[in-house]
């Protein structure tokens, strides 16, 4: 970083919103970058325009809950924090929508939209990292949890976004109503982009009513074959589970239903009849299982991989998790064939897991890679990699945003 950069940046955002980075801010093996926290979308655009003109590499940081996702940036001269953008701009309870700035934390949004008299609403995202995740971070990583089985990821709940490109241009895409279909889904490109395409400034989100009640069904101590058969029956049954989660190597499948109390009880009864040993849990025991789901499978050492594969290979995946030595803990959204696995601490564990899942017709992404050579995984599909690179070059031709974290090391 050249001398005088701190003073110049202070002239853009104010001296109280920029500082010299500490060793904790520095990428592995790199020197501490400057850290800036703009207080408005316009300031974000000005910071990016300045950084681009100086040829600086910018990495975006929200709540700091998922810095290891994907490959690390090749260089980082400036960390742009979004926590200064934390306002709830709109909330339309009647439309079940809201607009919030990207630096607002998930728990802050939940508190605000659930406290409106006469309305019980929430954003149906439950990342393992908890309520400290920012809304922009949830979009950038595409992080989700067991609720994905019914409500999807940020991709399904995102109605529109305002964002800043690396040259400082501020633009908006999508809308603020559920049925908006105008224009291209540029906002969907931002989901899972890991801050390599643009800086998310605001998000328009779809909300859902908070359920009146819930009931959970558990099937425990089972084999992969029995679990796969049970999950298949649940998928074909006339029910709409909020979550359908296989926990391995514990040998447990959980199914939860939310809604009216009568509806939840009725659907839980249907599912409990699908396999010997399946039972409807009482509130206290259901709460204990909910606690086990929270933070899983991130708690503990080892790399964490996201994965997706055909639901028809559920049994084979669970057999892999039961072998020992590679998979320490696995959580599978069994209705979708997606989930996360915590692996052993060997530096090659991610590559080995990718090979095994690839043989089942699936693919793997790096969410936390521990050990030498930590980083992301190169894409297996060359066509997808070429398309992703073209999008990166179109939106960030200067390579300002998180260089090296994008496709092909872009």
C-alpha positions as CSV (number, residue, x, y, z in Angstrom):
1,X,0.0,0.0,0.0
2,X,1.5,3.3,-1.0
3,X,2.0,6.1,1.5
4,X,-0.9,8.5,1.8
5,X,-3.6,5.9,0.9
6,X,-5.1,6.0,4.4
7,X,-5.4,9.8,4.3
8,X,-7.0,9.7,0.8
9,X,-9.5,7.1,1.9
10,X,-10.3,9.0,5.0
11,X,-11.2,11.9,2.7
12,X,-13.9,9.7,1.1
13,X,-15.5,8.2,4.2
14,X,-14.2,10.1,7.1
15,X,-11.3,9.3,9.4
16,X,-13.5,7.4,11.9
17,X,-14.5,4.9,9.2
18,X,-11.1,3.8,8.0
19,X,-8.2,2.2,9.9
20,X,-5.0,0.3,9.4
21,X,-5.6,-3.4,9.5
22,X,-4.3,-5.7,12.2
23,X,-2.6,-9.1,11.7
24,X,-6.0,-10.7,12.3
25,X,-7.3,-8.8,9.2
26,X,-4.5,-10.0,7.0
27,X,-4.9,-13.0,4.6
28,X,-2.5,-15.9,5.4
29,X,1.0,-14.8,4.6
30,X,0.0,-11.3,3.6
31,X,0.5,-7.9,5.0
32,X,-2.3,-6.2,7.0
33,X,-4.7,-4.3,4.6
34,X,-6.6,-1.1,5.2
35,X,-10.1,-1.6,6.6
36,X,-12.9,0.7,5.7
37,X,-16.5,0.7,6.9
38,X,-18.6,3.0,4.6
39,X,-21.7,4.5,6.1
40,X,-23.9,4.6,3.0
41,X,-24.3,2.9,-0.4
42,X,-22.9,6.0,-2.1
43,X,-19.8,5.8,0.0
44,X,-19.3,2.2,-1.0
45,X,-19.4,3.3,-4.7
46,X,-16.8,6.0,-4.0
47,X,-14.5,3.6,-2.2
48,X,-14.6,1.1,-5.0
49,X,-14.0,3.8,-7.6
50,X,-11.0,5.0,-5.7
51,X,-9.6,1.5,-5.1
52,X,-10.1,0.6,-8.7
53,X,-8.2,3.7,-9.9
54,X,-5.4,2.8,-7.5
55,X,-5.2,-0.8,-8.7
56,X,-6.0,-2.1,-5.2
57,X,-7.5,-5.5,-4.5
58,X,-10.7,-5.3,-2.4
59,X,-12.3,-8.1,-0.2
60,X,-15.8,-7.6,1.2
61,X,-16.5,-8.6,4.7
62,X,-19.9,-8.7,6.5
63,X,-20.2,-10.4,9.9
64,X,-17.0,-12.3,9.4
65,X,-18.7,-15.7,10.0
66,X,-17.6,-17.4,6.7
67,X,-14.2,-16.1,5.6
68,X,-12.9,-19.5,4.7
69,X,-15.7,-20.3,2.1
70,X,-14.2,-20.9,-1.3
71,X,-10.6,-20.1,-2.3
72,X,-8.8,-17.4,-0.5
73,X,-8.2,-14.1,-2.4
74,X,-4.8,-14.0,-4.1
75,X,-4.2,-10.5,-2.7
76,X,-6.0,-8.1,-0.4
77,X,-5.1,-4.4,-0.1
78,X,-8.4,-3.2,1.3
79,X,-11.2,-4.9,3.4
80,X,-14.6,-3.3,2.8
81,X,-16.8,-3.9,5.8
82,X,-20.6,-3.6,5.2
83,X,-21.6,-3.4,8.9
84,X,-22.1,0.4,8.5
85,X,-25.1,-0.4,6.2
86,X,-27.5,-1.9,8.8
87,X,-30.9,-0.2,8.3
88,X,-34.3,-1.8,7.7
89,X,-35.5,0.4,4.9
90,X,-39.0,-1.0,4.2
91,X,-41.3,-3.6,5.7
92,X,-44.6,-4.4,4.2
93,X,-46.3,-7.0,6.5
94,X,-49.3,-7.3,4.2
95,X,-47.1,-8.3,1.2
96,X,-44.7,-10.4,3.3
97,X,-41.7,-8.4,2.0
98,X,-38.9,-6.2,3.4
99,X,-36.0,-4.2,2.1
100,X,-32.8,-4.0,4.3
101,X,-29.3,-2.9,3.9
102,X,-26.7,-5.6,3.4
103,X,-24.9,-5.1,6.7
104,X,-27.9,-5.8,8.8
105,X,-27.4,-9.0,10.8
106,X,-29.9,-11.8,10.5
107,X,-30.9,-11.7,14.1
108,X,-31.5,-7.9,13.9
109,X,-33.8,-8.4,11.0
110,X,-35.7,-11.2,12.7
111,X,-36.2,-9.0,15.8
112,X,-37.5,-6.2,13.7
113,X,-40.0,-8.0,11.4
114,X,-41.3,-10.3,14.2
115,X,-42.1,-7.4,16.6
116,X,-44.7,-5.7,14.4
117,X,-48.1,-5.9,16.2
118,X,-50.6,-8.2,14.5
119,X,-48.0,-9.9,12.3
120,X,-45.6,-12.8,13.1
121,X,-43.1,-12.9,10.3
122,X,-39.5,-14.0,9.8
123,X,-36.9,-14.6,7.1
124,X,-36.7,-18.4,6.7
125,X,-33.0,-18.8,6.6
126,X,-31.1,-20.7,9.3
127,X,-27.4,-20.8,8.5
128,X,-25.2,-22.9,10.7
129,X,-23.2,-19.7,11.6
130,X,-26.3,-18.3,13.3
131,X,-27.8,-14.8,13.6
132,X,-24.5,-13.0,13.4
133,X,-24.4,-13.5,9.6
134,X,-25.2,-10.3,7.6
135,X,-27.9,-10.3,4.9
136,X,-25.3,-9.5,2.3
137,X,-23.1,-12.3,3.5
138,X,-26.0,-14.8,3.3
139,X,-26.5,-13.7,-0.4
140,X,-22.8,-13.8,-1.2
141,X,-22.3,-17.3,0.2
142,X,-25.7,-18.8,-0.4
143,X,-25.6,-20.2,3.1
144,X,-28.6,-22.0,4.4
145,X,-29.6,-24.8,6.8
146,X,-32.3,-27.5,7.3
147,X,-35.1,-25.0,6.5
148,X,-33.8,-25.1,2.9
149,X,-36.0,-28.3,2.5
150,X,-39.1,-26.1,2.4
151,X,-38.1,-22.5,1.9
152,X,-35.0,-22.8,-0.3
153,X,-31.8,-20.6,0.0
154,X,-31.3,-16.9,-0.4
155,X,-31.8,-17.5,-4.1
156,X,-35.4,-18.3,-3.6
157,X,-36.1,-15.6,-1.0
158,X,-34.2,-12.8,-2.8
159,X,-36.6,-10.5,-4.7
160,X,-34.1,-7.9,-5.8
161,X,-30.9,-6.2,-4.8
162,X,-28.9,-3.0,-5.0
163,X,-25.2,-3.4,-5.6
164,X,-22.0,-1.6,-6.5
165,X,-19.6,-2.7,-9.2
166,X,-15.9,-2.5,-8.9
167,X,-15.8,0.8,-10.9
168,X,-18.1,2.4,-8.4
169,X,-21.3,2.1,-10.5
170,X,-24.4,1.6,-8.2
171,X,-27.2,-0.4,-9.8
172,X,-30.4,-2.1,-8.9
173,X,-32.0,-5.4,-10.1
174,X,-35.2,-7.3,-9.4
175,X,-38.0,-5.8,-7.5
176,X,-39.7,-5.6,-4.1
177,X,-42.8,-7.7,-4.7
178,X,-43.1,-11.5,-4.8
179,X,-44.5,-11.7,-8.3
180,X,-42.1,-9.2,-10.0
181,X,-40.8,-10.7,-13.2
182,X,-39.4,-7.7,-15.0
183,X,-35.8,-7.7,-16.3
184,X,-33.1,-10.3,-15.9
185,X,-32.3,-12.2,-12.7
186,X,-29.0,-10.4,-12.2
187,X,-29.6,-10.5,-8.4
188,X,-29.5,-14.3,-8.6
189,X,-25.9,-14.1,-10.0
190,X,-24.9,-12.5,-6.7
191,X,-26.1,-15.5,-4.7
192,X,-23.0,-17.6,-4.0
193,X,-20.6,-15.2,-5.8
194,X,-18.5,-14.8,-2.6
195,X,-18.0,-11.1,-3.3
196,X,-16.2,-11.6,-6.6
197,X,-18.8,-9.9,-8.8
198,X,-20.2,-6.9,-6.9
199,X,-20.7,-5.5,-3.4
200,X,-24.3,-6.1,-2.2
201,X,-25.7,-2.9,-0.7
202,X,-29.4,-3.7,-0.2
203,X,-31.6,-6.7,-0.5
204,X,-35.4,-7.1,-1.1
205,X,-36.5,-10.3,0.7
206,X,-39.6,-12.5,0.9
207,X,-40.8,-13.2,4.4
208,X,-43.0,-15.9,5.8
209,X,-45.4,-16.1,8.7
210,X,-44.0,-17.6,11.9
211,X,-45.7,-21.0,12.3
212,X,-48.3,-21.5,15.0
213,X,-46.9,-24.8,16.1
214,X,-44.6,-27.7,15.0
215,X,-44.1,-31.4,15.5
216,X,-41.0,-33.5,14.9
217,X,-40.7,-37.2,13.9
218,X,-37.5,-39.1,14.6
219,X,-36.2,-42.4,13.3
220,X,-33.0,-43.4,15.2
221,X,-30.4,-46.1,15.2
222,X,-30.9,-47.1,11.6
223,X,-28.8,-48.3,8.7
224,X,-28.1,-46.3,5.5
225,X,-30.4,-48.6,3.6
226,X,-33.3,-48.1,6.0
227,X,-32.7,-44.3,6.1
228,X,-32.7,-44.0,2.3
229,X,-36.0,-46.0,2.1
230,X,-37.6,-43.9,4.8
231,X,-36.6,-40.7,3.2
232,X,-37.9,-41.9,-0.1
233,X,-41.3,-42.7,1.5
234,X,-41.4,-39.2,3.1
235,X,-40.7,-37.6,-0.3
236,X,-43.6,-39.5,-1.9
237,X,-46.1,-39.0,1.0
238,X,-48.8,-36.3,0.9
239,X,-47.0,-34.1,3.4
240,X,-44.9,-30.9,3.3
241,X,-42.1,-31.2,5.8
242,X,-40.2,-28.1,6.9
243,X,-37.1,-30.1,7.3
244,X,-36.1,-33.7,6.3
245,X,-32.6,-34.2,7.7
246,X,-30.4,-37.2,7.9
247,X,-27.6,-37.0,10.6
248,X,-24.7,-39.4,10.2
249,X,-22.9,-41.4,11.5
250,X,-25.5,-41.2,14.3
251,X,-28.0,-43.0,12.1
252,X,-30.9,-40.6,12.6
253,X,-33.5,-39.0,10.4
254,X,-35.5,-36.1,11.5
255,X,-38.7,-34.8,9.9
256,X,-40.4,-31.6,11.1
257,X,-43.7,-30.0,10.3
258,X,-44.6,-26.4,10.9
259,X,-48.0,-24.6,10.5
260,X,-51.2,-24.9,12.4
261,X,-51.0,-27.3,15.4
262,X,-53.6,-29.6,13.9
263,X,-51.9,-29.7,10.6
264,X,-48.5,-30.4,12.1
265,X,-49.9,-33.2,14.2
266,X,-51.7,-34.8,11.3
267,X,-48.7,-34.8,9.0
268,X,-46.4,-36.0,11.8
269,X,-48.7,-39.0,12.3
270,X,-48.6,-39.9,8.6
271,X,-44.8,-39.9,8.6
272,X,-44.5,-41.8,11.8
273,X,-46.5,-44.6,10.2
274,X,-44.0,-45.0,7.4
275,X,-41.4,-47.0,9.2
276,X,-41.1,-49.2,12.3
277,X,-39.5,-47.2,15.1
278,X,-40.4,-43.8,13.8
279,X,-42.1,-41.7,16.5
280,X,-43.5,-38.3,17.1
281,X,-41.4,-36.4,19.7
282,X,-42.7,-34.4,22.6
283,X,-41.7,-30.7,22.8
284,X,-38.8,-31.2,25.2
285,X,-37.2,-34.0,23.2
286,X,-37.8,-32.1,19.9
287,X,-36.0,-29.2,21.4
288,X,-33.0,-31.3,22.2
289,X,-32.8,-32.5,18.6
290,X,-33.2,-28.9,17.4
291,X,-30.2,-28.0,19.6
292,X,-28.2,-30.8,17.9
293,X,-29.0,-29.4,14.5
294,X,-27.8,-25.9,15.5
295,X,-24.2,-25.2,14.2
296,X,-23.9,-28.7,12.7
297,X,-21.5,-29.8,11.2
298,X,-19.1,-26.9,11.8
299,X,-18.4,-27.6,15.5
300,X,-15.1,-29.4,15.6
301,X,-11.8,-29.6,13.7
302,X,-11.6,-30.6,10.1
303,X,-12.5,-29.3,6.6
304,X,-16.2,-28.6,5.9
305,X,-17.5,-29.4,2.4
306,X,-20.9,-28.5,0.8
307,X,-22.2,-31.2,-1.5
308,X,-25.1,-32.1,-3.8
309,X,-26.0,-35.4,-5.4
310,X,-29.1,-37.2,-6.7
311,X,-31.5,-38.2,-4.0
312,X,-31.4,-41.7,-5.4
313,X,-27.9,-42.0,-4.1
314,X,-28.8,-41.2,-0.5
315,X,-28.0,-44.7,0.8
316,X,-24.6,-44.7,-0.9
317,X,-23.7,-41.3,0.6
318,X,-24.6,-42.4,4.1
319,X,-22.6,-45.6,3.7
320,X,-19.6,-43.4,2.8
321,X,-20.2,-41.4,6.0
322,X,-20.3,-44.6,8.0
323,X,-17.0,-46.0,6.7
324,X,-14.9,-43.9,9.1
325,X,-11.7,-42.1,8.4
326,X,-12.9,-39.5,6.0
327,X,-16.3,-38.1,7.2
328,X,-16.6,-37.0,10.8
329,X,-20.1,-35.6,10.7
330,X,-22.6,-35.2,7.9
331,X,-25.9,-33.4,7.6
332,X,-28.0,-34.2,4.6
333,X,-31.2,-32.4,3.4
334,X,-32.6,-35.7,2.3
335,X,-35.5,-34.2,0.3
336,X,-33.0,-32.3,-1.9
337,X,-29.8,-34.3,-1.9
338,X,-27.7,-31.4,-0.6
339,X,-25.9,-30.8,2.7
340,X,-22.6,-30.4,4.4
341,X,-20.0,-32.7,5.8
342,X,-17.1,-32.2,8.3
343,X,-14.1,-34.2,7.2
344,X,-11.0,-35.4,8.8
345,X,-8.0,-33.1,9.2
346,X,-5.9,-34.6,6.4
347,X,-5.0,-31.9,3.9
348,X,-6.3,-34.1,1.0
349,X,-9.6,-34.8,2.6
350,X,-11.6,-32.4,0.4
351,X,-10.1,-33.9,-2.8
352,X,-10.8,-37.4,-1.6
353,X,-14.4,-36.5,-0.6
354,X,-14.9,-34.8,-4.0
355,X,-13.8,-38.0,-5.8
356,X,-16.1,-40.2,-3.8
357,X,-19.1,-37.9,-4.1
358,X,-18.3,-37.4,-7.8
359,X,-18.5,-41.1,-8.3
360,X,-22.0,-41.0,-7.0
361,X,-22.9,-38.3,-9.6
362,X,-22.6,-35.3,-7.2
363,X,-20.2,-32.4,-6.7
364,X,-18.5,-30.7,-3.8
365,X,-17.6,-27.2,-2.8
366,X,-15.1,-26.0,-0.2
367,X,-16.6,-24.2,2.8
368,X,-13.7,-24.6,5.2
369,X,-10.4,-26.1,4.2
370,X,-7.9,-26.8,7.0
371,X,-4.4,-27.8,6.5
372,X,-1.6,-27.1,3.9
373,X,-2.8,-25.9,0.6
374,X,-6.1,-24.5,2.0
375,X,-8.4,-23.2,-0.6
376,X,-11.2,-23.9,-2.9
377,X,-11.7,-26.7,-5.4
378,X,-11.3,-26.1,-9.1
379,X,-14.6,-26.6,-11.0
380,X,-15.0,-30.0,-12.6
381,X,-17.3,-28.7,-15.4
382,X,-15.2,-26.7,-18.0
383,X,-18.3,-25.2,-19.6
384,X,-19.6,-23.9,-16.3
385,X,-16.2,-22.5,-15.5
386,X,-16.0,-20.7,-18.8
387,X,-19.4,-19.1,-18.3
388,X,-18.6,-18.1,-14.8
389,X,-15.3,-16.5,-16.0
390,X,-17.2,-14.6,-18.7
391,X,-19.6,-13.2,-16.0
392,X,-16.6,-12.2,-13.8
393,X,-14.9,-10.4,-16.7
394,X,-18.1,-8.6,-17.6
395,X,-18.9,-7.3,-14.1
396,X,-15.4,-6.9,-12.7
397,X,-13.0,-6.5,-15.7
398,X,-10.3,-4.9,-13.6
399,X,-10.2,-7.9,-11.2
400,X,-10.6,-5.6,-8.2
401,X,-13.0,-7.7,-6.2
402,X,-11.4,-10.7,-4.3
403,X,-8.9,-11.6,-7.1
404,X,-8.1,-15.3,-7.2
405,X,-11.4,-16.3,-5.5
406,X,-13.4,-16.4,-8.7
407,X,-13.5,-19.1,-11.4
408,X,-10.1,-20.2,-12.7
409,X,-8.3,-18.1,-10.2
410,X,-9.8,-14.9,-11.7
